[in-house]
Amino acid sequence: MNIYLILALLAAVATALLFWFAHQVGKKIHLILETEAVSIAFLQELQQSMQESVGAGSMHYFTEVNGSAISPAPLLSPLGQVACVYYQMKVSRRYEESYYSRDKEGNRTHHTRSGSDTISDESRFAPLEIEDASGRLTIDPQGAELRPLTTFDRFEPARAGAVLNIGDYQLTIPEQLKQGEQRTLGYHFHETAIPLQQTLYVMGEVNDRDGTLVLERSANKAHRFIISCETEEALLAAAQRQQQYLKIAAVVALLAAVILPFFA
């Protein structure tokens, strides 16, 4: 098959995928705009009303809640040493690697490429609640789309035999930085967290299936479960920008799919 026809076919597939992703982002935007934020007191009153009229365990209410992140047993993030309800820490090794390629005549050419591998990747949640001026509500974060804050981000150049102590994390660098064709350049330390008392925007389902109110992931696949350190307005603006970029890329791919066959 002609190369231009292959490229046109790939562009057509890319167009469909980009429009699909833009549509998915559009559904998220619509959901954020249409879902009403309520107070925790409202949810408690709704639970009591439903228990009296329908019975315990019958409440399923999709909503948004704004408040502060609290926990009876908060964590201390290992790198940034931040009191928090959640953290995710990742340590990766950056390296440079030599390799060779051959051309059609069999001549070898030397190249260098960079890469990384993960040394440590750890995440933890503390028992999580959200508090507003009217009360507290337990959150089950399993399956949530998280938008935490960056609490630590540092690159440390490799020094043979050195011991790095960052927060509670210790890393001993090998005496030999070069092994085979790889040479270690350094180590990247990255941490995100939801700090204690951080203002949160949470979208999810509130239910009393086990007798107490819990905000968690909905069984309805059309619903989202978001725990974010960003405001609703910031999330909405980011989603709208993402949708715009996807649509522009889709139009460019569509033009390529239409024009390329004429060169075949």
C-alpha positions, 0 to 999 in steps of 0.5 A, a space after each residue: 500500500 502507498 505510504 500516503 494512503 497508510 498515513 491517511 488511514 492513521 490520520 483518520 484513526 487519530 481523528 476518531 480517537 481525538 474526537 472521542 477523547 474530546 467528547 469524554 472530556 465534554 461529559 466531565 465538564 457537563 457533569 461538573 456544571 450540572 452537579 450541585 454542591 451541598 453542605 454536610 448538614 444538608 446530607 445529614 438531614 437528607 439521610 434522616 428524612 430518608 430513614 424515616 420515609 424509606 428506611 435505613 441504607 436507602 440513601 444514594 445521592 450524587 453531589 459535590 462537597 467542599 471542605 477541609 481534609 481531616 483525619 483522626 490519624 494523619 500521615 507524615 509524607 516521607 520526603 516533604 515531611 508534610 502532615 497529610 491525609 494522602 501521599 505518593 512518593 516516587 524515586 527514580 534513577 536517571 541514566 545515560 546509555 550508549 548504543 550502536 546502529 548500522 546503516 544499509 552499508 553495515 557501518 556502525 554509528 554510536 548514539 547516546 540516549 537517556 532513560 530512567 527506572 523506578 527505585 521506589 514508588 509508594 502511596 498511602 491514605 490515612 482515614 479520611 474525612 471532609 469538614 465544612 462549617 456544618 459537619 464532618 463526612 467520611 470519605 472512602 477514597 478507593 477508585 478516586 481521581 486524585 488531584 493532589 499538590 506537589 510537596 517535593 520535587 528534586 533532582 540529585 546528581 549522582 556521587 559515587 558512594 554517597 548517602 542521600 537522606 531526604 526526609 525519612 528516606 535514605 538512599 545509598 548510591 553505588 560506588 560504581 556509577 557505570 555498569 555496562 553501557 549505562 551510566 547513572 546521572 542522578 536521582 529524581 525525588 518526587 512527592 505529591 500529597 493532600 495536606 491536612 486541613 487542605 481545602 478540598 473539592 470532592 465529587 462523588 456519591 453519598 450513601 448510608 449503605 452501612 448505616 453511616 454516611 460515606 462519600 465514595 465512588 458511585 456504581 453508576 459509570 456515568 458518574 465521576 469520583 474526584 478528590 481535588 486540591 484544586 477548586 471546581 473553577 480550576 478543574 473546569 478551566 483545565 478540562 475546557 482547555 484540554 477539550 479545546 486542544 483535543 478538538 484542534 488536534 482532531 481537526 488537524 488530523 482530519 485535514 491530513 486524512 483528507 489531503 494525504 490521499 491526493 499525493 498517492 
